[in-house]
Amino acid sequence: MTTSGTDLHHTLQGLFAERRRALLAGRQNDWAPGFDPRTAAIRQADWQVAPPPAELRARLVEQLVEPSDAAAIQAALSAGPDALIFDFDDTFAPTPENVRAGHANLRNVPRAGGPLPMTRPRPLYMEDENGQSASLQDLAAYVEAFADRETLYVYIPKLEFPAEAEFWNDLLTETERLGGRQPGSIRVCIQIETLPGAFYADELLYALRDRAFGLNAGRWDYVFSAIKWLGQDRRFCLPERGELNMGQPSMQAYEQNLARVCARRGAQAIGGTAALAPDPADPEPALAVVRADKEREASQGYVAAWAGLPGLIPTVRAVFQSAPPASPPAPRTEEEVAAELLAFPRAEQVPLSAVREAVAVTVTYFRAWLAGQGFIVRNNRVEDTATAELARAQLWQWVQHRIPLDDGEALTPERFEALLAEQADGQEPAARLLRALVLPESCPPFFPATARSLHEVPLA
């Protein structure tokens, strides 16, 4: 960050550090899944968010880019997305070098024409080595880099409860005041990627109603959150990731509820990441999957979606460009929506191959992340923090419940250790991290926090 960006960061830290710590310390651990009767008046009232800016109404595809990688930024700019999201969250490994490079690269983005610059800062729980908020660092760097723009756009990740949305609204209001910006000129899209967030979607929007432009679906973080909240209950022991597709009724309910809330509140529904990496020799099979995924989103009222790689931009754009107007979402009672959201498939048995794959993907990703690489392409799929969190949470849940495997044995801690030994030396940092995430009685909240507690990575 430059001096002005550093000054803004330090000022915001001074104003909001204690409130952020209190907010995190007071996060509910006993939340009962369902709609909160205390906030029913917000859900029942007729209100809408501020209209999306005109420059958002024509955009169809947003490219997610790792901000410390200047070459990736240039490739994304050349691919021509409608918006470019500088992602300090799921595709980012927050080493000091990456943070410095990412903040510097924000200032080097061409200002004339090009895609709309957006950002996704690190979530509220993340801190630097001095215990200061990483979210505030990233926000200050972005606001300072694009201070000349009339409107700025921020994706807010990992929200669970309304108090967190209220915190962000106050933080952004103060950021605008300090920077001499117009009130409401920092617009936000709330990511619905936690189980509480799905039930509090109206309340999250309401807290940010003067600046929110939409809700975004983050399916893998959402399933990961569901395991954290429900995973101790054997009734919610989930099958392998391949079965947790959008054909599942619970996942359909998640996607449809987000669209329903957006339609009622005048917000945009933004689809999830197209994350397949097409085979250059035969790209059509992967592109067909992406096309079908985005066609389903468009049919439900989603107006745009993310591309995880530049090569997916034309496919995503073409779907939303040609999509007919979506039918109005069917009305549902809160009781119906709650039952549908919680109708997760239950695993009675898991293939040994699925356990091996979960171990392999987490070990491979953790090695990359610990080395400063925020995402990898493995088996023609982009793997990032979200998919690694899901894989390690599934391993934790399967071990907790001693899930039967298709070879006739159960997944005990000892069996997990043996499978881990097939992939890595037991004292390797990636293996130590995975073990610390899988074997505790309760599911650790976020793997970067566990990595930091193990001193496995010098987080910025």
Secondary structure, DSSP 8 states (H G I E B T S, - for coil): --HHHHHHHHHHHHHHHHHHHHHHHT--SS--SS--GGGHHHHHS--------HHHHT--EEEEE-TT-HHHHHHHHHH--SEEEEESSTT----HHHHHHHHHHHHTS--SSSSEEEEE---TT-B-TTS-BHHHHHHHHHHHHTTT-S-EEEEE-S--SHHHHHHHHHHHHHHHHHTT--TT-EEEEEEE-SHHHHHTHHHHHHHTTTTEEEEEE-HHHHHHHHHHHHTTSGGG----GGG-STTSHHHHHHHHHHHHHHHHHT-EEEEEEE-B--BTTB-HHHHHHHHHHHHHHHHTT--EEEESSGGGHHHHHHHHHH-----------HHHHHHHHT-----S-B-HHHHHHHHHHHHHHHHHHHTT---EEETTEEE-HHHHHHHHHHHHHHHHTT-BBTTS-B--HHHHHHHHHHHS-TTSHHHHHHHHHHSSSS--S-HHHHHHHTT-S---
